[in-house]
Amino acid sequence: MGNRITVPPIYRNIRPPIGKYCAVEKNYSQWGIITIDGRLLVDAKYPDVVIERNGMAWLTQMTGKKMRVQLE
């Protein structure tokens, strides 16, 4: 809506958007990724996610290993 992004109140925490993506925390230390229009792209099950401006994301797994994914 205008310059505001409305997100359903099911998330504990939301990081500022990077391009058209937002990192969201559903439960404590369970992060995922949604688009700014609210579509879920990555389930909230990772201890950390980092979104890059080029549409790539790094998902930290429970073991500490990082996995790189292309968002859409």
Buried (B, 14 or more C-beta within 10 A) or exposed (E): EEEEBEEEEEBBEEBEBBEBBBBBBBEEEBBBBBBBEEEEBBEBBBEBBBBEEEBEBBBBEEEEEEEEEEBE
